[in-house]
Amino acid sequence: APTSATFGALTIGATAGTSLSVPTVTVTGLLTNAGTQTLPTGVTVNAGSALNTGSLTINGASFSTSGDATNSGTLDIVAGTMTVGGQAINNGTATLSGGTLALSSAGVANNSGATFSLNGGGFSAPTGAIFGNAGTVNVNAGGLVLDGGDNGISGGVYNIGASAGLEFAAGSYSVASISNGGTLVFSGGATTLTGDLNTIAGGTTNLSGGALGLQAASVFGNAGT
């Protein structure tokens, strides 16, 4: 059986399409997943860019792009590594359950209607990476530090779980609302809240630096610290 394959462009998982059956796949152009695909341990995928319109699970594989990676379906990183050389663009549902998601300075664009959840694993991005959120971001485990601004992709919602933390450290952000059941820190930059900031029981909110702007209709609820 072949151990590697190289394509200019490749669509996998379509109704009459293909699935990955070789350990190493290189796609110099666009790799598209249009169906249901699980990439297990032992599989390595290198692509110029990637588009998921179906259901893609990375469960031990090494998946990397030199350019953008766009999810318009369901993406779940369970184990292994996903490395994005361009921007990670989410128009659907993306979940980091385990493994590692490694980003470039182009960072994340979580667009309107999209949901991005950090439930475990490792999330890494260089200092100053963009993090735009016009949808919903759930930080349920670990810590997410934002220090590159939202680049105009704004107006989203953040939910922080009991064992998780979110820090606005640098850059400019416009946020619709924040529900904090863990640890929320404003340490730098400028964050404008157009809706409500609700610290629920067990949550801690700390303004140690930067600027937090509240709109006239904003409600600051606190049942925590």
C-alpha positions, -999 to +999 in steps of 0.1 A: +000+000+000+012+036-007+026+055+023+021+090+008+001+109-018+003+144-032-026+163-048-030+198-062-065+199-047-086+172-030-121+168-018-127+140+007-159+125+022-183+137-005-212+115-014-193+099-042-159+110-030-129+096-012-116+091+023-080+093+034-064+058+033-026+066+032-006+077+062+007+110+047-013+133+024+000+165+009-024+189-008-006+219-024-039+238-029-073+234-012-083+204+009-121+201+013-139+177+036-176+175+025-187+145+045-178+127+078-141+121+083-120+110+113-083+113+112-066+089+136-031+085+150-006+078+123-021+101+097-004+133+086-021+159+064-004+189+050-025+213+030-021+248+015-056+256+028-085+237+042-123+239+041-146+217+062-183+217+052-191+184+068-179+167+101-142+165+107-127+149+138-090+150+144-083+121+168-045+117+170-036+129+135-012+157+126-032+182+104-016+214+092-022+242+067+002+268+054-028+291+047-063+296+061-084+268+076-121+274+074-148+254+093-183+257+080-195+224+095-185+206+126-149+204+137-137+185+168-101+182+179-100+152+203-063+143+201-033+151+179-024+185+165-040+210+142-016+238+131-030+267+111-005+289+092-031+314+081-063+323+099-086+299+116-120+309+104-151+294+121-185+297+105-199+265+122-192+246+154-156+241+164-145+223+196-111+217+212-116+187+234-080+175+236-048+176+216-034+209+205-046+238+183-016+259+172-023+292+155-003+319+137-005+357+143-036+358+120-054+340+149-091+333+150-122+347+132-152+333+150-180+347+128-216+355+134-236+324+143-205+303+149-196+286+182-160+280+193-156+259+225-124+253+245-132+222+265-096+208+270-063+203+253-038+230+245-045+263+227-015+282+215-010+314+196+019+339+194+017+372+213-004+397+194-025+371+176-059+383+165-090+369+182-122+381+166-155+369+179-189+378+164-205+345+176-202+325+208-170+315+226-172+290+254-141+288+276-148+257+297-112+246+306-078+262+308-071+298+301-076+320+271-054+352+269-064+377+243-037+403+233-041+411+196-075+427+193-105+415+174-097+432+140-132+443+137-148+409+141-167+418+172-200+418+190-199+382+202-206+364+235-182+349+259-191+322+284-165+312+311-168+279+329-161+272+366-126+258+360-116+282+332-102+318+327-104+345+302-080+375+301-082+406+280-045+416+281-040+439+251-057+452+220-092+465+213-124+445+217-161+450+214-181+424+232-219+418+234-219+401+267-199+380+292-211+353+315-184+345+340-184+314+362-146+312+364-120+339+363-122+370+342-094+395+340-091+428+323-053+436+325-047+457+294-061+471+261-096+485+257-127+464+259-161+478+252-191+459+265-223+466+246-244+443+267-242+427+301-214+414+323-227+387+347-204+372+373-223+342+386-217+324+419-182+311+421-169+335+395-142+362+400-138+394+379-107+415+382-100+448+365-063+453+370-054+474+340-066+486+306-100+502+300-134+486+303-162+506+286-198+500+295-228+512+274-258+529+290-279+497+287-252+474+302-260+455+333-231+446+357-244+416+377-223+401+404-230+370+425-193+362+427-162+382+435 
